[in-house]
């Protein structure tokens, strides 16, 4: 370990807080976490901090994150939903600007600097979401609208809708994600897909969207080859509806009709 470099980072962090906080959530991403994190680390300097909240991963990804924790990232391990994890990361960060949704199942292109340049030149003070769901926003705006809700899916959509209600949201067709690294163990793909469908539908009901936002999620690869999976899939929708009442509700008429692309700003309309 380069202790000189570590001490320098600690001194910089103490006396010159970071400008940007990259807030990340993680759960069971051993196949991608190292590549993903390295693709971020190669793009940051002393202006950035990286805060990762791990939801007690059951695979090797938590051990990998602990390696990077010793090298300077801030790692927090806590049982949580994705939305609560994002809020925990936010509360344990101190940057003036929050960069969100750069999670550990994606590898990122070296476009972060360019995206930040575009943001400051054209969207200062706004919450900006890109077409691949990366978000940049001032810390004070997240505080103003109340932070992330305890949702496992659609937590970013719900947060953006609240920013849009106070006219502080913009959408940009700009992609920084290079590729998604899918988990191995293909024998469990159907089980994972059904679990994701259930959680997404349940949380969609919780914020008042019903099935309108998730109408395409039953199109699973190979589901026709497994009739049992198709049968189970037919039970997901009613079970999600029944069980969503046992969770906190975040219904809002604005959110029901909110669509990120309605707030799109074209690249040819901004200064790069």
VEXPA-270432 format. One line per field, with one value per residue (C-alpha): residue number from 1; residue in three letters; x, z negated, y. Coordinates in Angstrom, 3 decimals, decimal comma. Last residue first. Example, Ala and Ser with C-alpha at 12.3 -4.5 7.8 and 13.67 -1.06 7.14 Angstrom:
% VEXPA-270432
i <- c(2 | 1) $
aa <- c(Ser | Ala) $
x <- c(13,670 | 12,300) $
z <- c(-7,140 | -7,800) $
y <- c(-1,060 | -4,500) $
END
This chain:
% VEXPA-270432
i <- c(272 | 271 | 270 | 269 | 268 | 267 | 266 | 265 | 264 | 263 | 262 | 261 | 260 | 259 | 258 | 257 | 256 | 255 | 254 | 253 | 252 | 251 | 250 | 249 | 248 | 247 | 246 | 245 | 244 | 243 | 242 | 241 | 240 | 239 | 238 | 237 | 236 | 235 | 234 | 233 | 232 | 231 | 230 | 229 | 228 | 227 | 226 | 225 | 224 | 223 | 222 | 221 | 220 | 219 | 218 | 217 | 216 | 215 | 214 | 213 | 212 | 211 | 210 | 209 | 208 | 207 | 206 | 205 | 204 | 203 | 202 | 201 | 200 | 199 | 198 | 197 | 196 | 195 | 194 | 193 | 192 | 191 | 190 | 189 | 188 | 187 | 186 | 185 | 184 | 183 | 182 | 181 | 180 | 179 | 178 | 177 | 176 | 175 | 174 | 173 | 172 | 171 | 170 | 169 | 168 | 167 | 166 | 165 | 164 | 163 | 162 | 161 | 160 | 159 | 158 | 157 | 156 | 155 | 154 | 153 | 152 | 151 | 150 | 149 | 148 | 147 | 146 | 145 | 144 | 143 | 142 | 141 | 140 | 139 | 138 | 137 | 136 | 135 | 134 | 133 | 132 | 131 | 130 | 129 | 128 | 127 | 126 | 125 | 124 | 123 | 122 | 121 | 120 | 119 | 118 | 117 | 116 | 115 | 114 | 113 | 112 | 111 | 110 | 109 | 108 | 107 | 106 | 105 | 104 | 103 | 102 | 101 | 100 | 99 | 98 | 97 | 96 | 95 | 94 | 93 | 92 | 91 | 90 | 89 | 88 | 87 | 86 | 85 | 84 | 83 | 82 | 81 | 80 | 79 | 78 | 77 | 76 | 75 | 74 | 73 | 72 | 71 | 70 | 69 | 68 | 67 | 66 | 65 | 64 | 63 | 62 | 61 | 60 | 59 | 58 | 57 | 56 | 55 | 54 | 53 | 52 | 51 | 50 | 49 | 48 | 47 | 46 | 45 | 44 | 43 | 42 | 41 | 40 | 39 | 38 | 37 | 36 | 35 | 34 | 33 | 32 | 31 | 30 | 29 | 28 | 27 | 26 | 25 | 24 | 23 | 22 | 21 | 20 | 19 | 18 | 17 | 16 | 15 | 14 | 13 | 12 | 11 | 10 | 9 | 8 | 7 | 6 | 5 | 4 | 3 | 2 | 1) $
aa <- c(Unk | Unk | Unk | Unk | Unk | Unk | Unk | Unk | Unk | Unk | Unk | Unk | Unk | Unk | Unk | Unk | Unk | Unk | Unk | Unk | Unk | Unk | Unk | Unk | Unk | Unk | Unk | Unk | Unk | Unk | Unk | Unk | Unk | Unk | Unk | Unk | Unk | Unk | Unk | Unk | Unk | Unk | Unk | Unk | Unk | Unk | Unk | Unk | Unk | Unk | Unk | Unk | Unk | Unk | Unk | Unk | Unk | Unk | Unk | Unk | Unk | Unk | Unk | Unk | Unk | Unk | Unk | Unk | Unk | Unk | Unk | Unk | Unk | Unk | Unk | Unk | Unk | Unk | Unk | Unk | Unk | Unk | Unk | Unk | Unk | Unk | Unk | Unk | Unk | Unk | Unk | Unk | Unk | Unk | Unk | Unk | Unk | Unk | Unk | Unk | Unk | Unk | Unk | Unk | Unk | Unk | Unk | Unk | Unk | Unk | Unk | Unk | Unk | Unk | Unk | Unk | Unk | Unk | Unk | Unk | Unk | Unk | Unk | Unk | Unk | Unk | Unk | Unk | Unk | Unk | Unk | Unk | Unk | Unk | Unk | Unk | Unk | Unk | Unk | Unk | Unk | Unk | Unk | Unk | Unk | Unk | Unk | Unk | Unk | Unk | Unk | Unk | Unk | Unk | Unk | Unk | Unk | Unk | Unk | Unk | Unk | Unk | Unk | Unk | Unk | Unk | Unk | Unk | Unk | Unk | Unk | Unk | Unk | Unk | Unk | Unk | Unk | Unk | Unk | Unk | Unk | Unk | Unk | Unk | Unk | Unk | Unk | Unk | Unk | Unk | Unk | Unk | Unk | Unk | Unk | Unk | Unk | Unk | Unk | Unk | Unk | Unk | Unk | Unk | Unk | Unk | Unk | Unk | Unk | Unk | Unk | Unk | Unk | Unk | Unk | Unk | Unk | Unk | Unk | Unk | Unk | Unk | Unk | Unk | Unk | Unk | Unk | Unk | Unk | Unk | Unk | Unk | Unk | Unk | Unk | Unk | Unk | Unk | Unk | Unk | Unk | Unk | Unk | Unk | Unk | Unk | Unk | Unk | Unk | Unk | Unk | Unk | Unk | Unk | Unk | Unk | Unk | Unk | Unk | Unk | Unk | Unk | Unk | Unk | Unk | Unk | Unk | Unk | Unk | Unk | Unk | Unk) $
x <- c(-20,612 | -23,026 | -26,631 | -29,393 | -27,593 | -27,470 | -31,249 | -32,869 | -35,340 | -37,933 | -40,742 | -38,129 | -38,320 | -42,002 | -44,248 | -47,900 | -48,247 | -45,499 | -47,642 | -50,629 | -48,506 | -48,599 | -45,635 | -46,980 | -45,048 | -45,136 | -47,824 | -50,140 | -47,610 | -48,355 | -51,661 | -50,543 | -47,252 | -49,084 | -51,563 | -48,738 | -46,336 | -48,795 | -48,635 | -44,853 | -45,099 | -46,968 | -44,444 | -41,605 | -43,277 | -43,714 | -39,935 | -39,029 | -41,416 | -39,428 | -36,278 | -35,577 | -38,123 | -40,844 | -42,793 | -41,186 | -42,914 | -45,819 | -43,587 | -44,352 | -48,114 | -48,479 | -49,600 | -47,886 | -49,047 | -45,716 | -46,353 | -47,862 | -44,573 | -42,781 | -44,692 | -44,268 | -40,503 | -40,099 | -42,127 | -40,387 | -36,970 | -37,808 | -39,132 | -35,980 | -33,754 | -35,577 | -35,457 | -31,735 | -30,791 | -29,537 | -27,560 | -25,023 | -23,095 | -24,200 | -24,505 | -21,814 | -23,504 | -21,659 | -20,055 | -22,233 | -21,630 | -24,549 | -26,024 | -29,621 | -30,214 | -33,112 | -33,741 | -35,237 | -35,551 | -39,066 | -40,395 | -42,471 | -39,563 | -37,400 | -40,176 | -40,448 | -36,686 | -36,882 | -39,688 | -37,833 | -34,626 | -36,417 | -38,050 | -36,999 | -36,051 | -37,916 | -37,218 | -37,508 | -34,557 | -34,021 | -36,488 | -36,984 | -34,770 | -32,074 | -31,715 | -31,552 | -28,910 | -26,603 | -26,581 | -27,534 | -25,936 | -27,732 | -26,770 | -29,924 | -28,603 | -30,496 | -28,936 | -30,540 | -29,839 | -31,090 | -30,790 | -28,662 | -26,209 | -27,708 | -25,961 | -22,263 | -21,958 | -23,692 | -21,897 | -18,510 | -19,679 | -20,639 | -17,278 | -15,401 | -17,499 | -16,964 | -14,263 | -16,760 | -18,282 | -18,578 | -21,913 | -23,014 | -21,450 | -23,679 | -23,160 | -26,722 | -25,745 | -23,350 | -23,976 | -22,651 | -21,337 | -19,592 | -20,013 | -21,039 | -22,418 | -25,963 | -25,862 | -24,618 | -27,383 | -29,952 | -28,730 | -28,922 | -32,454 | -33,434 | -31,729 | -33,346 | -31,268 | -29,150 | -25,998 | -22,321 | -20,720 | -17,559 | -15,763 | -13,225 | -9,579 | -7,330 | -8,382 | -11,985 | -10,792 | -9,834 | -13,083 | -14,960 | -13,440 | -14,513 | -18,051 | -18,112 | -17,243 | -20,856 | -23,497 | -23,601 | -24,596 | -26,458 | -23,277 | -23,272 | -20,421 | -19,183 | -16,660 | -15,068 | -14,118 | -12,162 | -8,942 | -9,059 | -11,548 | -11,733 | -9,529 | -11,453 | -14,745 | -13,642 | -11,816 | -15,074 | -16,894 | -14,113 | -13,789 | -17,531 | -18,448 | -18,602 | -18,698 | -21,845 | -23,881 | -25,424 | -23,995 | -25,130 | -23,054 | -22,799 | -20,161 | -19,595 | -18,265 | -16,585 | -14,529 | -13,792 | -10,510 | -8,998 | -10,016 | -10,287 | -6,955 | -5,297 | -6,815 | -5,784 | -2,187 | -2,092 | -3,218 | -0,634 | 2,138 | 0,849 | 1,209 | 0,000) $
z <- c(24,994 | 25,222 | 25,431 | 28,034 | 30,297 | 27,356 | 27,094 | 23,741 | 22,583 | 19,942 | 21,454 | 21,635 | 17,881 | 17,903 | 15,004 | 15,295 | 12,078 | 10,434 | 10,619 | 9,016 | 6,046 | 4,213 | 1,967 | -0,056 | -2,846 | -2,512 | -3,465 | -0,748 | 1,872 | 0,912 | 2,749 | 5,929 | 6,117 | 5,561 | 8,322 | 10,794 | 9,875 | 10,202 | 14,009 | 13,730 | 11,686 | 14,547 | 17,087 | 14,947 | 14,849 | 18,624 | 19,123 | 22,803 | 23,075 | 20,338 | 22,470 | 22,365 | 20,247 | 21,680 | 18,459 | 17,874 | 20,725 | 18,865 | 16,130 | 16,153 | 16,697 | 14,365 | 11,345 | 11,288 | 7,839 | 6,023 | 4,138 | 7,191 | 9,054 | 5,969 | 6,117 | 9,887 | 9,662 | 6,735 | 8,421 | 11,730 | 10,071 | 8,249 | 11,492 | 13,366 | 10,639 | 10,700 | 14,506 | 14,583 | 11,962 | 14,340 | 16,132 | 13,243 | 14,434 | 13,661 | 16,510 | 17,149 | 18,541 | 21,150 | 21,866 | 19,695 | 20,251 | 22,544 | 23,272 | 24,269 | 21,621 | 19,189 | 17,022 | 13,563 | 11,313 | 12,136 | 8,588 | 9,682 | 11,814 | 8,717 | 7,183 | 10,362 | 10,339 | 6,891 | 7,971 | 11,127 | 9,135 | 6,582 | 9,414 | 7,747 | 4,204 | 2,579 | -0,763 | 0,563 | 1,708 | 0,473 | -0,848 | 1,988 | 0,494 | -0,687 | 2,814 | 4,163 | 1,618 | 2,728 | 6,277 | 8,899 | 11,385 | 12,346 | 14,510 | 15,878 | 19,243 | 21,040 | 18,706 | 15,651 | 14,621 | 11,354 | 11,822 | 10,100 | 12,997 | 16,092 | 19,105 | 18,613 | 15,322 | 16,688 | 20,024 | 18,266 | 15,862 | 18,794 | 20,473 | 17,288 | 16,880 | 20,467 | 19,944 | 20,697 | 17,777 | 16,921 | 15,427 | 12,723 | 9,966 | 9,867 | 11,266 | 10,262 | 8,650 | 8,943 | 6,086 | 6,172 | 3,257 | 1,966 | -1,646 | -1,560 | -4,373 | -3,985 | -0,230 | -0,653 | -3,190 | -0,787 | 2,054 | -0,221 | -1,246 | 2,422 | 3,147 | 0,151 | -2,967 | -5,183 | -5,836 | -4,911 | -4,363 | -2,276 | -1,744 | 1,077 | 0,202 | 0,789 | -2,279 | -1,108 | 2,264 | 0,760 | -1,255 | 2,040 | 3,244 | 0,038 | 0,533 | 4,129 | 3,152 | 2,899 | 0,210 | 0,405 | -2,859 | -1,178 | -0,242 | -0,378 | 1,626 | 1,263 | 3,796 | 3,276 | 6,027 | 6,382 | 5,538 | 8,893 | 10,834 | 14,257 | 13,737 | 10,514 | 12,387 | 14,849 | 11,933 | 9,989 | 12,831 | 13,670 | 10,005 | 9,370 | 12,454 | 11,740 | 7,953 | 8,207 | 5,264 | 3,967 | 4,378 | 4,085 | 5,275 | 4,476 | 6,430 | 4,354 | 6,208 | 4,925 | 2,357 | -1,004 | -1,186 | -4,672 | -5,766 | -2,352 | -1,223 | -4,407 | -3,963 | -0,318 | -1,199 | -3,914 | -1,381 | 1,181 | -1,380 | -2,603 | 0,856 | 0,000) $
y <- c(21,521 | 24,423 | 23,330 | 23,132 | 20,645 | 18,232 | 18,260 | 19,039 | 16,406 | 17,245 | 15,138 | 12,370 | 11,858 | 10,932 | 11,949 | 10,952 | 8,954 | 10,990 | 14,139 | 12,433 | 11,312 | 8,013 | 7,231 | 4,284 | 2,554 | -1,264 | -3,799 | -2,463 | -3,620 | -7,221 | -7,573 | -5,825 | -7,701 | -10,998 | -10,148 | -9,354 | -12,139 | -15,022 | -15,171 | -15,326 | -18,525 | -20,181 | -18,870 | -20,198 | -23,621 | -23,521 | -23,249 | -22,823 | -19,902 | -18,121 | -18,358 | -14,604 | -12,796 | -10,581 | -10,103 | -6,714 | -4,959 | -3,382 | -1,952 | 1,758 | 1,450 | -1,540 | 0,473 | 3,850 | 4,946 | 5,038 | 1,799 | 0,114 | 0,574 | -0,703 | -3,982 | -4,241 | -3,727 | -6,097 | -8,865 | -8,431 | -8,523 | -11,743 | -13,227 | -12,262 | -13,684 | -17,048 | -17,164 | -16,357 | -18,948 | -21,652 | -18,924 | -18,863 | -15,800 | -12,277 | -9,819 | -7,244 | -4,159 | -2,161 | 1,205 | 3,399 | 7,121 | 7,791 | 11,208 | 11,883 | 14,554 | 14,950 | 18,025 | 18,537 | 21,605 | 22,710 | 22,227 | 19,239 | 18,031 | 17,540 | 15,446 | 13,375 | 12,825 | 11,208 | 8,844 | 7,821 | 7,226 | 5,047 | 3,078 | -0,190 | -1,203 | 1,647 | 3,345 | 6,898 | 9,004 | 12,535 | 15,102 | 17,585 | 20,311 | 17,923 | 16,499 | 20,061 | 21,114 | 18,299 | 19,640 | 17,061 | 14,704 | 11,481 | 8,520 | 6,874 | 5,641 | 8,418 | 10,944 | 12,525 | 16,116 | 17,580 | 21,322 | 23,979 | 24,274 | 22,674 | 24,227 | 24,911 | 23,041 | 19,950 | 19,897 | 20,010 | 17,314 | 15,087 | 15,652 | 14,750 | 11,602 | 10,443 | 7,798 | 5,002 | 3,149 | -0,539 | -1,563 | -4,035 | -1,934 | 1,101 | 4,574 | 5,541 | 8,829 | 11,751 | 14,182 | 17,729 | 19,801 | 16,714 | 15,597 | 11,937 | 9,800 | 11,110 | 10,479 | 6,916 | 6,284 | 7,762 | 5,568 | 2,536 | 3,492 | 3,558 | 0,237 | -1,430 | -1,848 | -4,082 | -2,093 | -2,233 | 1,182 | 1,568 | 4,896 | 4,645 | 5,280 | 2,310 | 0,332 | 0,592 | -0,693 | -4,040 | -4,029 | -3,679 | -6,954 | -8,689 | -7,328 | -8,575 | -12,149 | -13,335 | -12,903 | -9,129 | -7,481 | -4,592 | -2,709 | 1,087 | 2,634 | 6,213 | 7,501 | 10,913 | 13,304 | 16,556 | 14,674 | 12,879 | 10,768 | 9,104 | 6,020 | 5,315 | 4,971 | 2,264 | 0,605 | 0,385 | -1,325 | -3,752 | -4,762 | -4,978 | -7,021 | -10,752 | -10,250 | -8,133 | -9,467 | -6,230 | -2,745 | 0,860 | 3,808 | 7,517 | 9,451 | 12,584 | 15,616 | 18,777 | 16,946 | 18,578 | 20,550 | 20,405 | 16,926 | 15,271 | 16,732 | 15,471 | 12,012 | 11,885 | 12,854 | 10,182 | 7,545 | 8,669 | 8,445 | 5,087 | 3,500 | 0,000) $
END
